[in-house]
Amino acid sequence: MEKAAGPRYTTTTWMERNRQLLNALRMERSAVTIITHRLIELVAALNILIVLVMMVMEKYRDIAILMSMGARRPQIRRSSCCKACSSESLQRHRPSRWLHALLLRR
């Protein structure tokens, strides 16, 4: 195209003309992707936390019985963590297995 136009004319593509806009759009897309992934992780973490809190609330009487039998808070906490690690929702992840083994050693 430049040869046909001659030396007095210059040619630019639409990508060259809009380089700043395209860079901004590319950066925005990556930022939105990162924010979306972080929000998904946050929702998943809150869901796990809520499940554990609900489990403790449901087991309130059992915890009271264990404490009246002489169990200490760390023992009850460890028992709850072992239950959480062995639950079906967390069983798919590898870290829960080593966490479960670590908690059983203490």
N, C-alpha and C positions, 0 to 999 in steps of 0.2 A: 504494500500500500504506500509506504514511504517513497519507494522508487517511482511509482506512478504519479505521486503528487509533486515530486521534485524537491530540491533542497530548500526552497523557501518555506515550505510547510512542515510542521511536525505533527505527528500522530500520537495519540495516547489512548489506551484502552479504558473502559469504564472502571476496571479494577484499579488502575493506576490513579485515576481521578478521585476515586472514593476510598482510598487506602485507609484513611483515618476512621471513616465510618465503619468499614469492614473490620478493622482491628477492635474498635469499640464493641461491635456486635459479637465478635469472637470472645472477647473478655467477659462480656455480659453473660453469654451462654455458659461459659465455664463457671462463673460465679453462681449463677442460678443452679447449676448442677450440684455444686458443692453444698450450697445452702439446703437444697432439697434432700441430699443424702444425710446431712447432719440433722435435719428435722425428722427424718425417718428413724435415725438412730435414737434420737431423743424420745420419740413416741414409743419405740420398742423398750427402751430402758425404763420409762415411766410405767409401761404395762407390766414389766417384770416386777417393779417395785410395788405396784398396786396389788398384784397377785400375792406377793409375799406378805404384805400388810393384811390383806383379807384372810390369808391362811392363819396368821397370828391371832386375828380377831376371832376367827372361828374356833381356834384352839385355846381360847382364853381360860376356859375351865380346866382343860388338861394341864396348861401351864401352872395354874394355881395349885392343882393337885400335886404336880411334880415339885413345886416349891415347898409345899407343906410336908412332902416326904423327904426334904433335905437337899434337893437339887439346887445347885447354884446357877446364877444367871449365865455365866460363860458356858456351862454344860447345856443349858436349854438353848442358848444361841447356837452352839455348835450342832446340836441336834436339828434345829430348824434349818441351818445352812446345809447340812447333809441331806435333809429332806428336799430342799430346793434344788440341790445339785442333782439329785437322783430323779427329780420329777420329769415327766415325759417331755415337757416343753423345752427344757434345757438339755436333755440327754443327747440331742443331735450335735451339740457343740463339743469339740475336743477339750477346751479349757476346763469344762465342768468336771471332767474325769480326774484331772490332776488336782483340782481344787478339792474334790471329794476325798482323794487319797491324802492330801495334806491335812485336811480337817480330822480325818480318822487317826492320824499319827499322834495328835496332841492328847 
